[in-house]
């Protein structure tokens, strides 16, 4: 009799344990959908593992959801089905879409609601600026940010009797002429032409991409990159396609990178995120330099960033958001930012992380990693160099790409191509305005 | 008189086809109706704010010269792809049909490309013909002196995606044509030969008419393939470029809707595409099928 009682008690105790244990000890799971692959994904997962080990209340679950547009679409479908993740990594061109989606919880508000006082001025402003509202409030947490720089083939330059990289566009013209005369197939190639040759060219020369402070101040903005400077820059590149000083080799990075790595081109403008790939594949001496500027621009402004940021999505419980805020704070910690920057080449988001690494002599050992940051931090950020905030930006970039291709192929003059891009882009802007009234 | 079998209970046949109707309604009609509704709206992708705009999306499409250009590109591309794949498929099948040795092995090898996914086919052809790292491209440029550059030249790009799309479909056509050839009774051909008909005459007078049901079926299938399934090829090779020269209708639907999140316009484009493919198929059945001889 006693024995049986004991058995019942044991069973009851076990049952209580099974039922209550998860409720008592199970941490809250936070979903993070991202688009990082390879080495970048390893670095991301390390941050997640460290965060999960650092406390017991929350577990961040990072899931790769395909490339940027696939991840955004997955999040849209999930949001409509009320199964959205807590955090979504979204590319910079999707900023306005996310901002107006009605599906997000602005990061500055999240941090304030969770009781964090963050001194946003300690963040790298050119990075933060891309993701702030018109009043300067942070909407999404910058995560992976890069900027374009110019890579150059030291061996080919030396062969042509040239020392060091060209600083101005005039010098690029002279350098590439000498390089081509030396038998190099192409002087210059560029990746992501809309981003590097139109958006960043404009920012560094303090030229607007769009009216209304590049779109930050209203949906009624209009594209404005049809100014004489951009047009003459494109016209110059077009004239260089004739004698091989500039060669078009694709919209993204693959073509131009292959041309540079194969020594078919001596100068190559692309994101700092190419450094890793070039280290692995380039079989010659090369280096990186700031992007060329116009000779009359004594003090060029900062370049603008590309990449992605972390958006917090609405519709979760309050305690979940406490965890999201804790994770965001963890992410911004100096040592995590240092590790992220060192492993991926993407910029740290706080000034302290940069200064710390500088003090530790990281950049004397890895000067390549500092070229982009220095370019990003020079000058005082203006409304033209803070970032670009236009609707249907993806379509507009496509249009710019198409029209530039028409220019390179000689089907249109630079003036006509740029004017057409502005006209077609403005139609997209009006459609976006109508959809977001 | 033809004898017909009658089921006594009128309910049973309906019950038997019910699952199929359910599947069709759920997976074909329901999304199609949804798509048509979406094409008359402007909406926030995340849901919530939908504005009913009737035919505004369509009006915008048909006043956009680039959309009309895309229609032209699609028709040209589809015709070229289908024609190339059909002709080469027919030619290879007629040759394989006459092969004397290793028939089975040759046929198996010829069918293989069909098992390759369009995206992979695209990557393979890109590796061969990319102006910066393609082996064949180097040959074209260095040895033949052709200024081959599909990255900048729209015609080159179009040729490249037609080749990559047709290559895959040749195998599919080959299988059907070969089966068609083998279904033709030998006695007919021999009789014609004895009557003094040469190979060309035999082909046009006997083989071709007997092959026409296969040819018609493949024509419909190839056009549909070229319209819809070539997405993978275009996505991996040109992404619609350069200068929009390879943006077919399907690719534009994807770009505007999936990447650009303009759902209304994308849905309107899907509706236009649906109408277009219905029209083409109806025309084919109406005019081409008349010339098809089904009875052997």
Interface residues (C-beta under 8 A of the other chain):
Chain A: X69 X72 X73 X76 X79 X80 X97 X100 X101 X102 X103 X248 X249 X250 X251 X255 X258 X259 X262 X264 X392 X394 X395 X398 X401 X402 X403 X405 X406 X408 X409 X411 X424 X431 X434 X435 X436 X437
Chain B: X42 X43 X44 X45 X46 X47 X48 X49 X51 X60 X66 X130 X131 X132 X133 X151 X152 X153 X154 X239 X240 X241 X242 X243 X244 X255 X256 X258 X259 X260 X261 X262 X264 X265
